[in-house]
Amino acid sequence: MSDPATPPVIDLNADLGEGFGRWQLTDDEALLSVVTSANVACGFHAGDPATMRRVCELAAGRGVVIGAQVSYRDLAGFGRRAMEVPPKELSAEITYQIGALDVFARAAGTRVRYVKPHGALYNRCVHDEEQAGAVIDGIRAAGGGLPVLGLPGSRLHEAAGRAGLPVVGEAFADRAYTDEGTLVPRREPGAVVHDADEVVKRALGMARDRTVTSRGGRRLALTARSLCLHGDTPGAADLARRVRSELAAAGVRIRSFA
């Protein structure tokens, strides 16, 4: 549990720019009034140049830190399908995505400040050392020693540590956890928590007590510095505002890690 004499600090992040052409999924403007870090889609699972530029401009204007949300090349599957990508190819694709987003971030007067994998790549890098290593190689090639946002204890964070990159632990108030501390796969019943009151309750527990209850009833310790607020669900912006309000009311300081 947190030291009661020290107010807990948490970053709020959300996946933004998840549209393509005329199709828009996330309410980027509303969410950017709540979060402190924006995981911006880089065109592989969602996003296009115009969307990336628009979100970077909005984020920079509101003082929200920009991160590259890198993915497998899977627009049709929204980056949530398992794919087999050779490590050298994956590494190059990670570098490419970071570079593409950083152009728009710099044009908006800022820079890409961290990296977070998306969907199937995120989950794969929890256990797969080879794929995690390829992602880290791609981040290193992009330069700048960018922090890596991901699941605590993952192969991704282990690879980042070996490469000398900063790691940032992430938690999910609206996702169920296994007894081992990983996320329950989305294909399984109950993987996503839809009840707003329960999401708020879990967010408070994660930020103040650094714990979460697993699907099997175990109380798990968390080392998360950032809390993800998913933006691709109905009412996401209203729920995000409520989570931030409740955290602030409970004495939690809201501040980006970057």
NUNUVO-364697 format. One line per 2 residues: number of its first residue (from 0); their letters; for each residue y, x, z of N, C-alpha, C, CB. Coordinates in steps of 0.02 Angstrom, whole numbers, padded with zeros to 5 digits. Glycine has a CB too. Layout:
BEGIN
NUM> a> Y/X/Z/Y/X/Z/Y/X/Z/Y/X/Z ~ ...
This chain:
BEGIN
0> ms> -00060/00042/00000/00000/00000/00000/00063/00043/00000/00000/-00047/00061 ~ 00118/00015/-00022/00181/00052/-00025/00208/00063/00045/00231/00015/-00068
2> dp> 00247/00117/00053/00282/00130/00115/00335/00077/00125/00312/00202/00116 ~ 00332/00038/00179/00381/-00015/00188/00453/00010/00194/00364/-00055/00250
4> at> 00461/00075/00210/00528/00103/00217/00558/00122/00149/00527/00163/00263 ~ 00516/00124/00098/00539/00143/00031/00530/00085/-00017/00500/00205/00006
6> pp> 00584/00057/-00042/00578/00000/-00088/00537/00020/-00150/00647/-00026/-00109 ~ 00488/-00020/-00169/00448/-00003/-00228/00490/-00007/-00291/00388/-00050/-00234
8> vi> 00473/00033/-00341/00508/00035/-00405/00457/00021/-00460/00543/00105/-00416 ~ 00475/-00022/-00507/00430/-00039/-00561/00469/-00045/-00627/00392/-00104/-00546
10> dl> 00438/-00023/-00680/00464/-00033/-00747/00432/-00096/-00776/00450/00029/-00793 ~ 00469/-00133/-00815/00442/-00191/-00850/00442/-00177/-00925/00483/-00256/-00833
12> na> 00383/-00178/-00955/00379/-00165/-01026/00350/-00225/-01063/00337/-00103/-01041 ~ 00367/-00231/-01127/00341/-00285/-01169/00332/-00259/-01240/00387/-00347/-01168
14> dl> 00283/-00287/-01275/00270/-00271/-01345/00319/-00311/-01388/00196/-00285/-01364 ~ 00360/-00276/-01426/00413/-00309/-01465/00408/-00290/-01539/00482/-00291/-01437
16> ge> 00445/-00326/-01580/00445/-00312/-01651/00380/-00331/-01685/00459/-00240/-01663 ~ 00341/-00375/-01654/00276/-00392/-01681/00282/-00450/-01732/00227/-00412/-01625
18> gf> 00313/-00433/-01787/00320/-00480/-01843/00308/-00442/-01907/00388/-00514/-01843 ~ 00314/-00477/-01963/00306/-00444/-02028/00337/-00490/-02080/00231/-00428/-02044
20> gr> 00391/-00465/-02113/00424/-00507/-02161/00455/-00568/-02128/00376/-00528/-02217 ~ 00438/-00626/-02154/00466/-00689/-02127/00429/-00712/-02065/00463/-00744/-02180
22> wq> 00371/-00682/-02051/00331/-00703/-01994/00354/-00666/-01931/00256/-00690/-02006 ~ 00372/-00703/-01879/00394/-00673/-01816/00352/-00701/-01758/00469/-00688/-01803
24> lt> 00327/-00656/-01716/00285/-00676/-01661/00321/-00674/-01594/00223/-00632/-01657 ~ 00356/-00620/-01580/00387/-00611/-01515/00461/-00631/-01516/00381/-00538/-01492
26> dd> 00485/-00657/-01459/00555/-00674/-01450/00591/-00612/-01425/00565/-00735/-01401 ~ 00606/-00566/-01472/00631/-00501/-01452/00696/-00504/-01413/00640/-00459/-01514
28> ea> 00743/-00545/-01436/00808/-00548/-01402/00801/-00572/-01330/00855/-00594/-01439 ~ 00760/-00623/-01319/00751/-00649/-01251/00717/-00598/-01206/00711/-00714/-01252
30> ll> 00666/-00565/-01232/00628/-00517/-01191/00670/-00455/-01176/00563/-00498/-01226 ~ 00713/-00436/-01222/00755/-00377/-01210/00808/-00389/-01156/00789/-00356/-01274
32> sv> 00817/-00451/-01136/00862/-00465/-01080/00825/-00460/-01013/00893/-00536/-01087 ~ 00760/-00447/-01016/00719/-00445/-00955/00689/-00376/-00944/00663/-00496/-00959
34> vt> 00660/-00346/-00996/00621/-00284/-00987/00666/-00223/-00984/00572/-00276/-01045 ~ 00638/-00168/-00960/00673/-00105/-00957/00645/-00055/-01008/00669/-00075/-00887
36> sa> 00586/-00071/-01036/00555/-00029/-01087/00527/-00074/-01142/00500/00017/-01057 ~ 00538/-00054/-01205/00516/-00094/-01262/00464/-00055/-01302/00576/-00114/-01307
38> nv> 00403/-00082/-01306/00351/-00052/-01347/00358/-00082/-01417/00279/-00065/-01317 ~ 00386/-00044/-01462/00403/-00071/-01528/00348/-00056/-01578/00470/-00041/-01553
40> ac> 00323/-00109/-01610/00271/-00102/-01661/00297/-00059/-01719/00249/-00171/-01688 ~ 00253/-00015/-01744/00274/00035/-01792/00247/00023/-01863/00252/00103/-01769
42> gf> 00226/-00038/-01877/00206/-00055/-01944/00132/-00055/-01959/00238/-00010/-01989 ~ 00090/-00034/-01912/00019/-00030/-01925/-00019/-00092/-01902/-00010/00030/-01892
44> ha> 00001/-00122/-01845/-00030/-00186/-01825/00020/-00243/-01834/-00054/-00183/-01751 ~ 00083/-00226/-01836/00138/-00274/-01847/00200/-00232/-01857/00146/-00325/-01787
46> gd> 00254/-00267/-01877/00317/-00232/-01887/00327/-00210/-01959/00321/-00173/-01842 ~ 00390/-00208/-01979/00409/-00182/-02045/00476/-00146/-02035/00413/-00240/-02099
48> pa> 00500/-00110/-02085/00561/-00071/-02075/00621/-00112/-02051/00580/-00038/-02139 ~ 00631/-00171/-02079/00689/-00211/-02057/00681/-00233/-01984/00697/-00273/-02103
50> tm> 00620/-00252/-01966/00608/-00273/-01896/00616/-00215/-01848/00538/-00303/-01889 ~ 00589/-00157/-01867/00596/-00098/-01824/00669/-00080/-01814/00558/-00038/-01854
52> rr> 00708/-00081/-01867/00779/-00065/-01861/00815/-00116/-01816/00813/-00063/-01931 ~ 00801/-00180/-01826/00834/-00232/-01787/00818/-00225/-01713/00813/-00302/-01813
54> vc> 00755/-00215/-01696/00736/-00210/-01626/00765/-00148/-01594/00659/-00210/-01618 ~ 00766/-00092/-01630/00796/-00032/-01603/00870/-00041/-01589/00785/00027/-01651
56> el> 00905/-00075/-01634/00976/-00088/-01623/00987/-00132/-01563/01007/-00120/-01686 ~ 00946/-00185/-01556/00953/-00230/-01499/00938/-00193/-01434/00906/-00290/-01507
58> aa> 00884/-00154/-01434/00865/-00118/-01373/00918/-00068/-01353/00797/-00083/-01383 ~ 00943/-00030/-01401/00994/00020/-01386/01057/-00013/-01358/01011/00061/-01448
60> gr> 01075/-00071/-01387/01134/-00106/-01364/01129/-00132/-01294/01149/-00162/-01410 ~ 01068/-00143/-01271/01058/-00170/-01203/01033/-00118/-01154/01009/-00228/-01206
62> gv> 01029/-00056/-01176/01008/-00003/-01131/00934/-00004/-01114/01047/-00006/-01068 ~ 00894/-00033/-01158/00821/-00036/-01148/00790/00025/-01181/00792/-00102/-01175
64> vi> 00746/00059/-01146/00713/00118/-01172/00663/00099/-01226/00677/00157/-01115 ~ 00661/00137/-01281/00618/00123/-01338/00556/00167/-01336/00656/00134/-01404
66> ga> 00498/00135/-01344/00435/00171/-01350/00400/00152/-01413/00391/00158/-01289 ~ 00359/00197/-01441/00321/00184/-01501/00254/00152/-01483/00311/00248/-01542
68> qv> 00242/00092/-01507/00177/00060/-01496/00134/00073/-01557/00185/-00017/-01482 ~ 00092/00124/-01551/00051/00147/-01607/-00016/00110/-01608/00040/00223/-01602
70> sy> -00045/00106/-01668/-00104/00064/-01677/-00148/00090/-01732/-00083/-00008/-01691 ~ -00210/00064/-01734/-00249/00071/-01795/-00213/00035/-01852/-00321/00042/-01785
72> rd> -00227/00057/-01914/-00198/00025/-01973/-00235/-00041/-01985/-00202/00072/-02036 ~ -00208/-00096/-01957/-00245/-00159/-01957/-00197/-00218/-01953/-00296/-00162/-01899
74> la> -00157/-00229/-02004/-00110/-00285/-02004/-00147/-00352/-02002/-00066/-00282/-02066 ~ -00201/-00358/-02040/-00237/-00422/-02043/-00268/-00441/-01976/-00291/-00420/-02096
76> gf> -00290/-00392/-01938/-00321/-00406/-01874/-00276/-00395/-01814/-00381/-00364/-01866 ~ -00211/-00384/-01827/-00162/-00374/-01774/-00181/-00315/-01728/-00154/-00437/-01732
78> gr> -00217/-00267/-01757/-00235/-00208/-01719/-00285/-00220/-01664/-00175/-00179/-01690 ~ -00319/-00276/-01666/-00366/-00292/-01612/-00439/-00288/-01634/-00352/-00362/-01585
80> ra> -00451/-00262/-01694/-00519/-00254/-01718/-00542/-00181/-01708/-00525/-00274/-01792 ~ -00604/-00173/-01687/-00632/-00106/-01679/-00635/-00072/-01747/-00702/-00108/-01646
82> me> -00613/-00010/-01751/-00613/00028/-01813/-00639/00098/-01801/-00543/00029/-01844 ~ -00669/00127/-01852/-00692/00196/-01849/-00646/00239/-01893/-00766/00203/-01871
84> vp> -00602/00276/-01862/-00554/00318/-01898/-00567/00391/-01880/-00480/00297/-01881 ~ -00577/00435/-01929/-00588/00506/-01914/-00530/00534/-01873/-00596/00546/-01980
86> pk> -00544/00578/-01826/-00491/00603/-01781/-00430/00633/-01817/-00519/00655/-01736 ~ -00441/00673/-01869/-00383/00703/-01903/-00340/00650/-01937/-00407/00754/-01955
88> el> -00373/00599/-01965/-00336/00545/-01997/-00297/00505/-01945/-00384/00500/-02036 ~ -00330/00490/-01889/-00297/00452/-01836/-00237/00491/-01808/-00346/00435/-01780
90> sa> -00246/00555/-01797/-00192/00596/-01771/-00131/00594/-01817/-00215/00668/-01761 ~ -00143/00601/-01883/-00088/00599/-01930/-00054/00531/-01931/-00113/00616/-02000
92> ei> -00093/00478/-01924/-00064/00410/-01923/-00022/00398/-01861/-00119/00358/-01928 ~ -00042/00428/-01805/-00001/00422/-01744/00066/00457/-01753/-00039/00451/-01682
94> ty> 00064/00518/-01779/00126/00555/-01792/00172/00517/-01840/00110/00624/-01820 ~ 00142/00489/-01891/00179/00451/-01941/00215/00391/-01910/00133/00427/-01997
96> qi> 00180/00354/-01868/00210/00295/-01837/00268/00313/-01790/00157/00256/-01799 ~ 00258/00365/-01751/00311/00386/-01705/00373/00408/-01744/00287/00444/-01659
98> ga> 00361/00447/-01797/00416/00472/-01838/00455/00415/-01871/00391/00519/-01890 ~ 00418/00366/-01896/00451/00309/-01929/00496/00271/-01880/00399/00261/-01959
100> ld> 00472/00259/-01821/00512/00222/-01772/00571/00264/-01748/00470/00200/-01713 ~ 00560/00329/-01740/00613/00371/-01714/00673/00375/-01762/00587/00441/-01701
102> vf> 00661/00369/-01826/00716/00367/-01874/00763/00309/-01858/00690/00360/-01947 ~ 00734/00250/-01845/00776/00192/-01829/00806/00196/-01760/00734/00128/-01836
104> ar> 00770/00226/-01713/00797/00235/-01646/00858/00281/-01648/00744/00263/-01598 ~ 00852/00336/-01685/00909/00383/-01691/00968/00351/-01726/00887/00446/-01728
106> aa> 00954/00311/-01777/01008/00276/-01811/01045/00229/-01765/00981/00237/-01871 ~ 01010/00204/-01714/01040/00159/-01664/01072/00197/-01606/00988/00111/-01638
108> gt> 01069/00263/-01608/01101/00303/-01557/01057/00323/-01500/01159/00267/-01530 ~ 00991/00318/-01508/00946/00337/-01455/00885/00372/-01486/00924/00275/-01413
110> rv> 00830/00376/-01449/00769/00408/-01474/00708/00371/-01448/00766/00483/-01453 ~ 00652/00382/-01479/00588/00360/-01450/00575/00401/-01388/00529/00366/-01502
112> ry> 00562/00368/-01332/00557/00403/-01268/00487/00405/-01239/00603/00370/-01218 ~ 00440/00368/-01268/00371/00369/-01243/00326/00337/-01296/00364/00331/-01175
114> vk> 00261/00340/-01285/00212/00312/-01332/00161/00270/-01294/00177/00368/-01372 ~ 00143/00213/-01323/00090/00171/-01295/00045/00146/-01352/00120/00111/-01255
116> ph> -00020/00158/-01348/-00066/00130/-01398/-00069/00054/-01391/-00136/00161/-01392 ~ -00090/00021/-01445/-00094/-00052/-01446/-00166/-00074/-01456/-00050/-00081/-01501
118> ga> -00183/-00131/-01425/-00243/-00168/-01441/-00308/-00129/-01438/-00237/-00197/-01508 ~ -00345/-00130/-01495/-00411/-00097/-01497/-00405/-00022/-01484/-00444/-00110/-01565
120> ly> -00351/00009/-01507/-00342/00080/-01495/-00331/00094/-01421/-00284/00107/-01535 ~ -00292/00052/-01388/-00280/00058/-01315/-00346/00056/-01278/-00232/00003/-01290
122> nr> -00386/00005/-01294/-00449/-00004/-01258/-00499/00051/-01275/-00479/-00072/-01275 ~ -00499/00073/-01337/-00545/00127/-01357/-00530/00191/-01320/-00541/00139/-01433
124> cv> -00466/00205/-01310/-00446/00267/-01278/-00456/00267/-01203/-00374/00280/-01293 ~ -00477/00211/-01175/-00495/00210/-01105/-00559/00251/-01094/-00505/00138/-01079
126> hd> -00607/00246/-01142/-00673/00276/-01133/-00689/00331/-01184/-00726/00223/-01138 ~ -00658/00330/-01243/-00677/00374/-01298/-00634/00437/-01297/-00669/00337/-01365
128> ee> -00666/00492/-01279/-00629/00555/-01272/-00604/00581/-01340/-00674/00608/-01240 ~ -00644/00572/-01392/-00625/00597/-01458/-00564/00560/-01486/-00683/00591/-01506
130> qa> -00566/00493/-01482/-00510/00454/-01507/-00447/00466/-01464/-00527/00380/-01509 ~ -00456/00471/-01399/-00400/00485/-01354/-00369/00552/-01371/-00422/00484/-01281
132> ga> -00411/00602/-01385/-00386/00668/-01403/-00347/00667/-01468/-00443/00717/-01408 ~ -00371/00627/-01516/-00335/00621/-01579/-00266/00590/-01570/-00376/00579/-01629
134> vi> -00262/00540/-01528/-00197/00508/-01514/-00149/00560/-01483/-00205/00447/-01467 ~ -00174/00597/-01435/-00131/00647/-01402/-00111/00702/-01451/-00167/00678/-01342
136> dg> -00156/00723/-01495/-00137/00772/-01546/-00081/00746/-01590/-00199/00791/-01589 ~ -00085/00681/-01607/-00033/00651/-01648/00034/00648/-01612/-00054/00582/-01669
138> ir> 00032/00634/-01547/00093/00632/-01508/00124/00701/-01503/00080/00604/-01437 ~ 00083/00751/-01492/00108/00820/-01487/00140/00842/-01553/00052/00868/-01468
140> aa> 00109/00822/-01608/00137/00842/-01673/00205/00810/-01685/00090/00822/-01729 ~ 00217/00751/-01655/00282/00718/-01662/00336/00754/-01623/00277/00645/-01639
142> gg> 00317/00795/-01574/00364/00836/-01536/00397/00799/-01479/00416/00863/-01581 ~ 00430/00837/-01438/00470/00808/-01384/00435/00797/-01318/00496/00745/-01407
144> gl> 00371/00811/-01313/00336/00802/-01250/00339/00731/-01224/00364/00848/-01198 ~ 00327/00683/-01268/00335/00612/-01251/00285/00590/-01197/00328/00569/-01312
146> pv> 00308/00552/-01147/00262/00523/-01098/00214/00474/-01131/00302/00488/-01042 ~ 00155/00466/-01101/00103/00423/-01127/00091/00366/-01078/00037/00462/-01141
148> lg> 00105/00305/-01100/00095/00245/-01059/00025/00218/-01071/00149/00191/-01075 ~ -00013/00209/-01018/-00081/00186/-01027/-00115/00169/-00961/-00122/00237/-01063
150> lp> -00179/00153/-00965/-00218/00133/-00907/-00233/00193/-00863/-00283/00098/-00928 ~ -00218/00190/-00798/-00233/00246/-00753/-00307/00264/-00755/-00211/00230/-00681
152> gs> -00322/00328/-00755/-00391/00351/-00755/-00424/00350/-00823/-00430/00309/-00710 ~ -00387/00333/-00875/-00416/00329/-00942/-00426/00398/-00972/-00371/00287/-00987
154> rl> -00468/00401/-01024/-00477/00464/-01061/-00410/00483/-01094/-00533/00456/-01115 ~ -00370/00434/-01112/-00305/00447/-01141/-00262/00487/-01094/-00270/00382/-01160
156> he> -00259/00467/-01032/-00218/00502/-00983/-00248/00571/-00967/-00212/00462/-00919 ~ -00313/00576/-00966/-00344/00641/-00955/-00325/00690/-01011/-00420/00635/-00950
158> aa> -00329/00666/-01073/-00311/00709/-01131/-00238/00727/-01129/-00328/00674/-01197 ~ -00195/00679/-01110/-00124/00693/-01105/-00110/00746/-01052/-00085/00629/-01089
160> gr> -00143/00741/-00996/-00134/00790/-00943/-00153/00860/-00965/-00175/00771/-00882 ~ -00209/00865/-01001/-00231/00931/-01026/-00181/00960/-01075/-00300/00926/-01058
162> ag> -00147/00915/-01112/-00099/00937/-01163/-00030/00949/-01133/-00094/00886/-01218 ~ -00022/00935/-01068/00043/00946/-01036/00093/00890/-01047/00072/01009/-01060
164> lp> 00068/00831/-01069/00113/00775/-01078/00116/00732/-01015/00090/00732/-01139 ~ 00174/00706/-00997/00179/00662/-00939/00139/00598/-00950/00253/00645/-00924
166> vv> 00110/00571/-00897/00073/00508/-00902/00106/00456/-00857/-00001/00517/-00882 ~ 00105/00394/-00881/00134/00338/-00843/00081/00284/-00838/00199/00310/-00878
168> ge> 00061/00266/-00777/00011/00214/-00766/00040/00145/-00779/-00016/00218/-00696 ~ -00002/00102/-00808/00019/00034/-00826/-00028/-00017/-00796/00022/00027/-00903
170> af> 00001/-00075/-00778/-00039/-00131/-00751/-00021/-00194/-00790/-00026/-00141/-00675 ~ -00067/-00244/-00787/-00060/-00306/-00825/-00069/-00365/-00778/-00110/-00308/-00884
172> ad> -00015/-00402/-00765/-00020/-00459/-00720/-00057/-00518/-00751/00050/-00481/-00699 ~ -00058/-00521/-00817/-00089/-00578/-00850/-00157/-00562/-00881/-00043/-00604/-00904
174> ra> -00187/-00506/-00860/-00253/-00488/-00884/-00301/-00480/-00825/-00250/-00424/-00926 ~ -00363/-00502/-00835/-00415/-00494/-00784/-00442/-00423/-00785/-00472/-00544/-00795
176> yt> -00459/-00398/-00726/-00486/-00331/-00719/-00560/-00333/-00701/-00447/-00292/-00665 ~ -00597/-00284/-00726/-00667/-00276/-00705/-00669/-00242/-00637/-00707/-00234/-00757
178> de> -00727/-00240/-00607/-00734/-00206/-00542/-00721/-00131/-00548/-00804/-00218/-00514 ~ -00725/-00105/-00609/-00714/-00033/-00619/-00640/-00017/-00632/-00757/-00009/-00678
180> gt> -00598/-00068/-00635/-00527/-00057/-00645/-00504/-00056/-00717/-00509/00007/-00614 ~ -00548/-00075/-00763/-00528/-00081/-00833/-00514/-00155/-00849/-00584/-00053/-00880
182> lv> -00485/-00167/-00907/-00468/-00235/-00927/-00530/-00272/-00953/-00412/-00236/-00979 ~ -00537/-00335/-00934/-00591/-00376/-00961/-00576/-00387/-01036/-00597/-00445/-00922
184> pr> -00623/-00374/-01081/-00610/-00383/-01153/-00586/-00454/-01168/-00674/-00368/-01193 ~ -00540/-00459/-01215/-00510/-00523/-01233/-00562/-00573/-01258/-00457/-00513/-01285
186> re> -00616/-00549/-01286/-00667/-00595/-01313/-00705/-00631/-01258/-00716/-00557/-01357 ~ -00699/-00609/-01195/-00736/-00640/-01140/-00694/-00694/-01106/-00756/-00587/-01088
188> pg> -00726/-00748/-01082/-00689/-00802/-01048/-00652/-00775/-00987/-00738/-00858/-01027 ~ -00591/-00800/-00977/-00552/-00780/-00919/-00519/-00712/-00924/-00596/-00780/-00859
190> av> -00520/-00682/-00983/-00490/-00616/-00991/-00414/-00618/-00983/-00508/-00587/-01059 ~ -00384/-00674/-01003/-00311/-00682/-00998/-00295/-00734/-00945/-00281/-00703/-01067
192> vh> -00249/-00717/-00900/-00227/-00763/-00847/-00170/-00805/-00875/-00205/-00724/-00783 ~ -00180/-00871/-00879/-00130/-00915/-00909/-00086/-00950/-00858/-00164/-00966/-00952
194> da> -00109/-00956/-00796/-00072/-00992/-00745/-00011/-00951/-00724/-00116/-01007/-00684 ~ 00049/-00978/-00734/00110/-00941/-00721/00117/-00921/-00648/00171/-00983/-00741
196> de> 00099/-00965/-00602/00103/-00948/-00531/00058/-00890/-00513/00085/-01009/-00488 ~ -00001/-00889/-00543/-00048/-00835/-00530/-00023/-00769/-00559/-00117/-00852/-00558
198> vv> 00008/-00772/-00618/00036/-00711/-00648/00091/-00682/-00603/00063/-00726/-00718 ~ 00134/-00724/-00578/00188/-00701/-00534/00159/-00671/-00470/00236/-00759/-00517
200> kr> 00110/-00704/-00442/00078/-00680/-00381/00046/-00611/-00392/00024/-00729/-00357 ~ 00013/-00603/-00448/-00019/-00539/-00463/00033/-00485/-00475/-00065/-00546/-00525
202> al> 00088/-00502/-00509/00141/-00454/-00521/00170/-00428/-00455/00196/-00484/-00563 ~ 00181/-00473/-00408/00207/-00452/-00342/00158/-00406/-00307/00221/-00514/-00299
204> gm> 00094/-00423/-00310/00044/-00381/-00278/00040/-00312/-00309/-00024/-00414/-00281 ~ 00046/-00309/-00374/00043/-00245/-00409/00103/-00201/-00392/00039/-00256/-00484
206> ar> 00162/-00232/-00390/00223/-00193/-00378/00232/-00174/-00305/00283/-00232/-00401 ~ 00218/-00220/-00258/00231/-00207/-00188/00173/-00172/-00153/00247/-00271/-00152
208> dr> 00112/-00199/-00164/00054/-00174/-00128/00012/-00124/-00167/00011/-00231/-00108 ~ 00027/-00118/-00232/-00011/-00074/-00276/-00085/-00091/-00277/-00001/-00001/-00255
210> tv> -00100/-00156/-00279/-00168/-00178/-00282/-00175/-00237/-00330/-00193/-00198/-00212 ~ -00237/-00250/-00351/-00254/-00309/-00391/-00325/-00328/-00374/-00244/-00296/-00468
212> ts> -00340/-00392/-00376/-00408/-00416/-00363/-00445/-00422/-00429/-00407/-00483/-00325 ~ -00503/-00391/-00433/-00542/-00392/-00494/-00575/-00460/-00504/-00596/-00337/-00493
214> rg> -00604/-00469/-00563/-00639/-00532/-00578/-00698/-00542/-00530/-00664/-00532/-00651 ~ -00726/-00487/-00506/-00782/-00492/-00460/-00762/-00497/-00387/-00826/-00434/-00469
216> gr> -00696/-00500/-00374/-00672/-00508/-00306/-00656/-00444/-00269/-00722/-00545/-00268 ~ -00660/-00387/-00302/-00644/-00324/-00269/-00569/-00311/-00269/-00681/-00266/-00304
218> rl> -00544/-00283/-00215/-00473/-00265/-00212/-00467/-00193/-00236/-00445/-00273/-00140 ~ -00432/-00184/-00292/-00427/-00119/-00324/-00358/-00089/-00312/-00440/-00125/-00399
220> al> -00357/-00024/-00298/-00293/00011/-00290/-00265/00027/-00359/-00303/00076/-00249 ~ -00199/00021/-00366/-00165/00035/-00429/-00116/00093/-00420/-00127/-00027/-00454
222> ta> -00108/00132/-00473/-00058/00186/-00473/-00009/00174/-00530/-00092/00256/-00480 ~ 00006/00111/-00542/00048/00093/-00599/00122/00100/-00584/00032/00021/-00621
224> rs> 00158/00128/-00631/00231/00133/-00627/00265/00082/-00673/00255/00204/-00646 ~ 00224/00051/-00719/00251/00003/-00766/00207/-00058/-00769/00257/00035/-00836
226> lc> 00238/-00116/-00775/00204/-00179/-00778/00216/-00211/-00847/00228/-00227/-00721 ~ 00161/-00226/-00882/00167/-00254/-00949/00175/-00330/-00946/00105/-00236/-00992
228> lh> 00225/-00355/-00983/00236/-00427/-00990/00222/-00444/-01063/00309/-00448/-00967 ~ 00166/-00475/-01076/00149/-00490/-01146/00198/-00539/-01177/00078/-00518/-01150
230> gd> 00219/-00524/-01238/00268/-00567/-01272/00239/-00612/-01325/00320/-00525/-01302 ~ 00172/-00610/-01334/00142/-00648/-01389/00106/-00711/-01365/00094/-00605/-01427
232> tp> 00128/-00737/-01307/00098/-00799/-01281/00153/-00852/-01274/00063/-00786/-01213 ~ 00135/-00916/-01277/00185/-00969/-01269/00223/-00964/-01203/00152/-01038/-01274
234> ga> 00289/-00971/-01206/00329/-00968/-01145/00336/-00899/-01116/00301/-01013/-01094 ~ 00322/-00846/-01156/00322/-00778/-01131/00389/-00757/-01102/00302/-00730/-01186
236> ad> 00444/-00775/-01135/00509/-00754/-01112/00527/-00786/-01045/00562/-00770/-01164 ~ 00513/-00851/-01038/00527/-00885/-00974/00485/-00855/-00918/00512/-00961/-00981
238> la> 00422/-00840/-00932/00379/-00811/-00881/00404/-00741/-00862/00306/-00807/-00905 ~ 00425/-00702/-00911/00451/-00635/-00897/00513/-00639/-00853/00467/-00599/-00963
240> rr> 00557/-00686/-00867/00617/-00694/-00825/00598/-00712/-00753/00663/-00748/-00854 ~ 00548/-00755/-00747/00527/-00775/-00679/00496/-00717/-00642/00477/-00833/-00683
242> vr> 00455/-00677/-00677/00424/-00619/-00645/00478/-00571/-00620/00376/-00583/-00693 ~ 00527/-00557/-00663/00580/-00510/-00643/00620/-00538/-00583/00628/-00496/-00702
244> se> 00635/-00602/-00586/00673/-00632/-00531/00635/-00629/-00465/00690/-00705/-00548 ~ 00571/-00644/-00467/00531/-00643/-00406/00523/-00572/-00379/00462/-00674/-00419
246> la> 00515/-00524/-00423/00510/-00454/-00402/00574/-00432/-00368/00494/-00408/-00461 ~ 00631/-00448/-00398/00695/-00428/-00369/00706/-00461/-00301/00753/-00446/-00417
248> aa> 00687/-00525/-00296/00694/-00561/-00233/00651/-00530/-00178/00676/-00635/-00243 ~ 00596/-00499/-00198/00550/-00468/-00150/00570/-00397/-00134/00479/-00470/-00176
250> gv> 00626/-00374/-00161/00650/-00307/-00145/00624/-00252/-00190/00632/-00290/-00075 ~ 00593/-00271/-00244/00568/-00221/-00292/00624/-00201/-00339/00507/-00249/-00333
252> ri> 00635/-00136/-00347/00686/-00111/-00392/00656/-00108/-00463/00711/-00040/-00370 ~ 00693/-00134/-00511/00671/-00135/-00581/00706/-00078/-00618/00686/-00205/-00614
254> rs> 00666/-00030/-00641/00697/00029/-00673/00646/00062/-00719/00723/00079/-00620 ~ 00669/00082/-00778/00623/00115/-00825/00599/00181/-00797/00658/00126/-00892
256> fa> 00541/00202/-00819/00513/00266/-00799/00542/00323/-00842/00436/00265/-00806 ~ 00570/00307/-00899/00592/00359/-00946/00665/00378/-00935/00582/00335/-01019
